[in-house]
Amino acid sequence: MFQVKWIVLALAVIMYVFVIIFQDKKVWFTSAAALIIVALGIILPDSVFPLTDAARAAGGFTSRIYALKHSVGEIINWNVIMIYLGSMIIAALFIYSKVPARIADGIVNSSRNTGLAMIAILAMTGIISIFVENVATVLVMAPIALALCKKLKMNPTNFMIGLAVMSNLEGTATLVGDPPSMIFAAYANYNFNDFFFYQGKFSIFWIIQAGLLTGCIFFYFYFARKAKSKIDVEKTVVVSWFPFILLLTMIFGLAAVSFIPTDFAYLSGLYVLTLGIIGLVWYGLKQKKTRQEITQLVKELDWETIFFLFGIFVVVGAIQETGLLTDFAAFLSGITGGSKFVAFVIILVVSIVISGFVDNVPYIIAMLPVAGELALNMGINKELLMFALLVGSCLGGNLTPFGASANVVSMGIVKKEGYPMKFSGWLKVGAPFTILTTATAALVLWLIWA
């Protein structure tokens, strides 16, 4: 057990190093590490994934089959995979419907001046990102922001940064917002409603909203208050309201499913995936799309993240089941000296710094069990440290231009518009935004859960 444990750790470290260095090839490295770990579990039963008493007694071929079934069928969280896949389909159809653009046009026309309209659009970007993947949200809102800036004859850079950081900020607010929130739900056994209220207290959704409010105030004083004129825009023609209805059905349906007492682990995942399939059928039949067009929509979904999650689930599952995370949590307990506040600050600050430079998905998957185990060792509420991890890692992605995919996409758009941005240019906006929003969210988190 001891030797295999350190082999698993070495594999995980090598995998993470290559994922950080070669971001565009990360799926290859996570998949390779997962396959090696599954092979180890089959060759050496009970060394990576502990066997049940029955499987251990049977030994031989039976124990190896159990190790394979456990690693693929239980370590991989299929409920999360189905939720992510189904919500991605619904989000793609929502974008196709042009409903977000129509809503934004209405905001501009009804706002007292363009400065307030900009802030309302940034807030709307965050709200959409609660239910739609961050990059997709930026791509939906970018044409609206650029058109508004052209009419005002202003540099669109700050507005585009605002779209990116606001979408990143809200990604963890609900179960369907972004992979980190789904990963958290899988680990903490949270349902859709638990993101709003848990144990009679305000949960992560409201903590993130405190950051959103601070972000809106920041951008108003940073650049939007200078835009005092009033303009009207032509309303975008909506293709269909059905995807919007589908999105609302997903949201309220997930809330309803949360109240159903059942031991069936895949209910919410199957529900969301079924809605996604209904959306594809509507897209083909009602919108008269060809098989090639339907296939193209499916191909353009974020399959890389799905396969990335497969590998990460297996690797981190092995780390957890070999006892490595318990060891690390014990080490952190020693560093904190038993101080709840020190543990809170360490988790928060480390998460901000790391997520400012690397993908937060593998970091969150690795650290959630550590935060939970650390809280258990210290005898404090596990939500305090796990929420600190979510706040720090998700808001920390706003720190640098490559801290999140939405940031990279946003900077690519402004570069095409003739406004290339340097790293230092992003920091002038991203650093104060990250500090202010994270500090606000952290303060609310501490007051509620400490």
Secondary structure, 3 states (H helix, E strand, C coil): CHHHHHHHHHHHHHHHHHHHHCHHHHHHHHHHHHHHHHHHHHHCCCCCCCCCHHHHHHCHHHHHHHHHHHHHHHHCCHHHHHHHHHHHHHHHHHHHHCHHHHHHHHHHHHCCCHHHHHHHHHHHHHHHHCCCCHHHHHHHHHHHHHHHHHHHCCCCHHHHHHHHHHHHHHCCCCCCCCHHHHHHHHHHCCCCHHHCEECCEECHHHHHHHHHHHHHHHHHHHCHHHCCCCCCCCCCCCCCCHHHHHHHHHHHHHHHHCCCCCCCCCHHHHHHHHHHHHHHHHHHHCCCCCHHHHHHHHHCCCHHHHHHHHHHHHHHHHHHHCCHHHHHHHHHHHHHCCCHHHHHHHHHHHHHHHHCCCCHHHHHHHHHHHHHHHHHHHCCCHHHHHHHHHHHHHHHCCCCCCCCHHHHHHHHHHHHCCCCCCHHHHHHHHHHHHHHHHHHHHHHHHHHHC
